[in-house]
Amino acid sequence: MMVRFEWRTSLCASDFPATAYEALRQRVADPTPFNTLAWLCAAERSLQDGATLHVLLGWQGEQLSLCLPLIALRERFGGLPFRVLHYLGHPLSDRIALLACLDAQSIRQTLWEIRRHLPHALLQLNELPEHPAPESALTQWMQLSSTGEHRVSCRVPVHRISDSDRQEVSGDPRYKLRRARKRIAACGAVVRRLTPDVLTMRPLLQAISEVEAVSWKGDKGVGIFSDTRHRQWMDDAFTALAAQGQVRVVVLELDGRCISYRLGLLEQGRLFDYNLAFLPQYADLGSGRVLLEEWIRWGLDEDWKWIDASRVSIHNSSHQLHERMTGQLEHWRWSFFSWRPGGLLLGLGLRLWHHVKPRLRQWQTKRAAAVATHTPVVTSVDKNITPSAKPMEGENASPSHSQR
């Protein structure tokens, strides 16, 4: 069946086909909370200056078979401005499903329609859990681009909830969990499960944002409430999702005050562990592991199937779910460079970088080995001299590790 394309400028308009959109979202494989209209409309209302929204709809008869909400903005590469398209939600990108139920020919037409309506140098889709198989729709887009790239942006730890979780975890995590529970019990703190609704969500967000503000995330300005634009996005998105019953929170309270929390979103039996923070004066409690264990126990009680990290760092991830994971899920970043001058230039730069990068790494490795070879080694010549029992200032200091 032929596809009829339609362009919109807003997902929040009163005449947007919300029912048809949700029907499409439920038809695709593994939809996520970050594909919901609640999340995307909140993202739209917090668009950064200079960004414009363009929503491509694809209809087959009366059925919506495609929805691509794209933001267009100018980005600089090598000091030069280029027009780039991203999926709505960038740069706070988390796992998304590609909302397209089309055949191969229609997928190719979709790319041509985007290029016709939105001339650009680069189209980039982040955090898609779609592996680049030969028959993939996005693989076809790469074949139609001047240059195409797909690479892993992160490997997300996932935990499949099973009856074995009713038993105490084994190994080193058991020791750490027992010690954390003892410390929490000693100070009198209690763990609570919360399922906020539209009335209680905003006061709860206020409480947890205050925790984040004084945590290391607040100090570095990397939290989800770190600025006014992101704060408005989170307030609107989580309030709307709470109205749909999709928000879950586990908190650690001391004298009625939240001192640590984990914030999650529930979609079809899969809990996305989205954000956590704790007050720095209670960092030694080890509350993160206890609250993660509470996610698992809550999942057993309510028959959840999975607990996922919604996103982690590609290198040196410190997400505590790594200790409990039963598998990993790869997120991919797809880049499609157009045949316009800007796309050709960026694509050439990318290919040049791929050519230079391995040689640069070889040079860095050799240089590091040479430096290590010529570094003098200081040893003690007097066996009667013992090191001081008192560490130097800062010797025992270690950075706090957490995840979004």
Secondary structure, DSSP 8 states (H G I E B T S, - for coil): ---EEEEES-SSSTTS-HHHHHHHHHHSSS--GGGSHHHHHHHHHT--TT-EEEEEEEEETTEEEEEEEEEEEEEEETTEEEEEEEETTTTS-------B---HHHHHHHHHHHHHHS--SEEEEEEE-----TT-HHHHHHHTSSEEEEEEEEEEEEEE--GGGGS---SHHHHHHHHHHHHHHHHT-EEEEE---TTTHHHHHHHHHHHHHHSHHHHHT-STTSSHHHHHHHHHHHHHHHHTT-EEEEEEEETTEEEEEEEEEEETTEEEEEEEEE-GGGGGG-HHHHHHHHHHHHHHHHT--EEEES---SSS---GGGGT-SEEEEEEEEEEE-SSHHHHHHHHHHHHHHHHHHHHHHHHHHHHHHHHHTS-----S-TT----SS--TTTT--------
